[in-house]
């Protein structure tokens, strides 16, 4: 009588099932339409990877005036860890929130409050939308007010975005050193 190792078949079945589950997983919808107009992905908090948070200090007094919480599209973190760059098509979503600051037993503490809006960027080293004022320097760039996730208020990334991102030019315009999830 020939014996078939049951454990071996179980491992094969689990591996095959995992492969099929990954293949059947829905790919996140593009945040850019064919003309290059961007939008905030509706499901980013659930399906994107958390990169990190930034506290923007108050102009006067103690605490923070804003909290920035940043997410990356699935797979972007692993690709960055392999190459040191975000791959084409990677999407970054920065949620910008107001804050509330109060004194607590641990000290002065600021916590995130109302959503102000989102900054959405899409990696595009191939210059897929030449001449579009919201695409260039390897990215698609747009700001969205909290009440309009499909309608950008940005008009030209050079004047609306690069001023803040200029110090990060040497790291593909993104402050990658501030995200623990990207550290190799």
Buried (B, 14 or more C-beta within 10 A) or exposed (E): EEEEEEEEEEEEEEEEEEEEEEEEEEEBEBBBEEEBBBBBBEEBEEBBBBBBBBBEEBEEEEBBBBBBBBBBBBBBBEBBEEEEBBBEBBBBBBBBBBBEBEEEEEEEBBEBEEBBBBBBBBBBBEEBBEEBBBBBBBBBBBBBBBEEBEEBEBEEBEEBBBEEBEEBEEBBBBBBEBBEBBEE
